[in-house]
Amino acid sequence: MLDTFKSISLSHKTAPLRVRELIALNEEEAKRLMLRLRDFFGLSDLLVISTCNRTEVYYAFDQDLNTDIVRLLLIEKGLTDTDQYLPYFQLFSAHDDAVRHLFEVCVGLHSQVVGDMQIPNQVKQAYQWSADLDMAGPFLHRLMHTIFFTNKRVAQETSFRDGAASVSYAAVELIEELVGTHQNPNVLVIGLGEIGTDVCKNLADHNLKNITLCNRTYAKAEGMAAEYGFRVANFDNLTDEIRKADVIISSVMRDEPLITPALLHDLNVLTYKYFIDLSVPRSVDAAVEQIPGVLVYNIDHIRNRADEALNQRLAAIPQVEAIITQSLLEFGDWSKEMLVSPTINKLKNALEQIRRDEIARHMKHLTTEESEKIDKITRGIMQKIIKLPVLQLKAACKRGEAETLIDVLNDLFDLERQPAADPDHKRSY
């Protein structure tokens, strides 16, 4: 498994949305692709990640199959002109590059919104798919758990996950500050362009329930409402919907404000009503705030919150990279030790067999109590004998000199005739 990890990546950095949409995989498609890759190439330690911003395949194999995997992925998606789409993919053929890329993706360094908190959950889901299909071996298991631990360190030791670094996320976070999610506020979303769509996604992620969508194209609102379990309102009933809502988020693109004092002339606010205007030009007239009980937050308010959080996250990147580098070094040491693990097992088995043979010769002359003592003493001697070679092998791994020592031990103890593992005995080194 040493130095065999590779990956392909299509992301928002390499491909426009129209291309990413064509290649994105749902769970069923991702699992079908994994089965195809196993059947076609015999791949192991296979991980397929697919989100709105990226589709990636990670695998362990001696040969570089990156281009073949890209072509198979495209064909699975019905895109037979594979040469047209190949340039959108980033290929990682070097083991270390593929491992580091997966670390950086998982902590959010390559997310569209730096430090995105959703990506760890999406990667965990992909890892579960691998486990479900029995395509996660010891290498991938160790790699993923190292990454999850690294993620925890990043969250605990840096400000990389602090604050809301996107406008739509900041808007939803503002709702929680103003009203509190425990009060189940009625939220009206007006306009379902790119920003409005992203707002809906964040509302769903924050488990806000009482959401109403209002859009000039009713079918679009209806489709999105069905996806997230929201309510739909007719655009002609906008005034009534505003009256019922606690929070109104508007991202309507038009030259003149949509929400004006005239539109709200008979509005009777018993508590507070919050307007969050994400439009440029503004869709909520500033004069609306003259109505008692009405508060307006425009795009500049929201963007300042997002920019402040983003700057905090960007400032934390060197700390995040340092944590990743430390984790990579530790994982690299473990990966190298995988090379000597069979030799260690064979050496242990060889010594154990000598111990058993010698005890067997004398056992008939001993009492049960004496036999137990001899067994305990000789096990202790064996462990002390094996300790130094194991430590030397692990040290040689870190220096890149393990093969020479492996050859010496093989010759000294004739280890090639020994089994690689002894299921009746646990490691104790």
C-alpha positions, 0 to 999 in steps of 0.5 A: 500500500506504500506510495500507491494512493492516487486521485482525480478531482473536479471542483469549482476551481477547475470547472464551471457550474454547468460542468459540475452539474453534469458530473455530480453523483448521488449516492446510488451513482457513487456506489455504482461507480465504485462497483464498476471500478472494483470490477474493471480494475480490482481497486481497493481502498476506494473513496468517492466524494461528490458535493455541489462543488466537487466530484473526486475519486481516491484509490490505492493501486500500483498503476496510474489509472487516473485518466481511465477512471475519469473516462469511466466516470464520464461514460457512467454519466452519459458523457461519451465525448470524454476528451472534451471534459478531461481538461476540467479534471485535476489528476494526482498521481503522486501518493503524497500529493493525493493524501495531502489533497484529501486532508486539505479538502476535508478540513475545508481549505479548498471549499468555495467558502473557506473553512466550510463546516459541511465538508467533513460530514460529506466526506464521512458520508463518502467513507460510509459508502466505502465501508458499506461496499467493503472497499475500505481497507486498513490503509483507508481506515487509518487515513480517514480516522487521522483526517477526522482527528486532524479536523477536530484539532483544527476546530479546537485549536484555530479560528478556521471555523469561526463565524459565517464566511458567506453572505447567505450563511451570515444571513441565516446566522443573523436570524439566529441572533435576532430571533433564536431558532428555538422560537421557530420564526416564520421566515419568508424568502423572496427571490430564488436566484443564486443567493436565494437558493444558497439561503434556502440550503443554509436554512435547511442545514440549520433546521429552521422549519417555518420557511415560505418561498416566494418567487415570480416563477412559481414552479422554481419555488415549488421545486425547491420547497419540495426538496427541503420541505418548505412552504410555497406562496404565490408572488401575488400574495406578497404583502400578506406573506410579509405580514405573517413573517417574522423575518423576510430575506429578499434577494430580488434583482430589479432596478427599483425597491420591491418592498416599500412603505407603500407596499406595507402601508397597513402593516401592524407590527406587534413585536419586531419584523426583520428585513434582510436585504441581500439584493444589489441594487437594494430591494428593500427601501431604506424608508421601510425602517421608519415603520415602528417595529421594523428593522432592515439589514442590507447587503453591506451589514451582512457582507461586513459580518462575512468578511470579518469571519472570512479574514479570521479564517484566512488568518488561521490558514498557516495554523491549519497547514501546520496541523495538517503537516504534522498529521501527514508526518505521523500518518507517513510514519504509520504507512511506512511501518506497514511495509515491515509489519509482515516481517515483524509478524514472521519474526514473532512467529519464528521465535514463538515456534522455537519457544513452543518446541523447547517447552514441549520437550520438557513439559512432561517432566513438569507439574502444571504450576511449573509449566505455567511459570515456565510459559510466563517466563519464556514469553517474557524473554521472547518479548524482550528479544523481539523488542529491539529488532522491532524498534530498529525496523521502525526506526529504519522505516523513518530513515527509508532503510527498512529493506536492508534490515528486512533482508538480514532478518529474513536470512537470519531466521529463514522468515520466508518459510514463516506465515505472515500472521499468527491468528492465535496470538496478539501483538504485544510490541 
